Amino acid sequence: MVGFITLFGIAVRNGILLVNHYHYLQEQEGRTLRDAIIQGSSERLIPILMTALTAALAVLPIVLRGDEPGNEILAPLSVVILGGLLSSTFLNLIIVPAGYAAIKKLKTNPLT
């Protein structure tokens, strides 16, 4: 449970960074939706990867030595965090931009 809470915090933070930057680029700098997503994603790529990489490097030794005595509790926690970091980082870089574009397009061109 602690691993999921930790992972959730990092994943949500990364998603908020992206969406906030997209919004800023559109509202303050007058970028189009496409340009805001491309520029925002490229500008926030390094901070997102560094956050995930730092956390992943912290738990990697525990994952690699999970079979040693004393790691019975920390090893599963570390595996959850490491796997979740990899998948959430990938999803943040693919799903968040696509979802933001879809939602913005629906707001400007409703289906009704």
N, C-alpha and C positions, 0 to 999 in steps of 0.2 A: 504494500500500500504506500509506503514511504517513497519507493521508487517511482510509482505512478504520479504521485503528487509533485515530486521533483521534476519529472519529465514534463508534466502538464504545465508547470510554471515556465519552463524554458521554451516549450513549443508555443505557448500563448504569447509570450514576450516577443518571440521572433515574428509571429504573425502580426502582432500589433505594430511592430516596427515597420513592416512592409506596408500595411494598409495606411498607416499614418503618413508615411512618406509619399505614397501615391496621392493621397488626398492633398497634401501640401503642394506637390508639384502641379496638380490641377488647379487648385484654388489660388495659390500665391504666385506661381510662375506661369500660369496660363497654358500649360501643356495639354495636348490632346490625351485622350484615354490611353491610346496605344503608346504614345511617347512617354507618358507618366509611368506606365507599367514597365517599359523597357529600361528607362533611365533609373527608376526607383529600384528595380530588381538588381540592376548592375551596381548601384551605389550601396545597397544594403547586403550584397552577397558576402563581402568580407566580414562585416560584423556578425552575421548569422553563422557563417562557417567557423569563425574564431570562438564564438560562444559554445557551439556544439563540440568543436575539437578540444577545447580546454576541458570541458566536462568529460568527454570520452577518454582523454588521456589520463584523467584522474582515476577513473574506474577500471581502466584496462589492466593494470597489474593485479587487481583483485580478481578479475575475470580469468586471467591466465593462471592464477594460482588458486583457483576455486576448490581444487580437490585436497588442499592441505588442511590439516587440523586447525580449527579456529576460524575458518572461513565459511562455516556452514550457513551462517545468516547473511553475511555480506556478499557472498558470491551470487546468490540468486537476485539480490537487490541490484548488484552491479550489472548483471546480465540484462535485467529489465531496463535499466537506465541506458546502457550502451545500445541495445537493439532499438529502443524507443527513440534515442537521439538520432540514430541513422535514418530511421523511417520518417520521423517527424521533420527532420531537416530536408529530406528529399520532398516530402509532401508540401512543406512550406514554400519551397522554391518552385513547385509545379502547380499545386492546387490553389494556393492563395492568389497568385496573379490571375489564374483562369476564373476563379470564383469572383474576384473583385470585378473583372471585366464583365462577367455575366450579370452580376447584380446591378452594376452601373448602367448597362445596356437595358436591362428590364426597367429601371427607374426612368430612363429617358424615353423609351419606347414600350409602354406597357402592352400586354397581349390583348387587352380589351379594346 
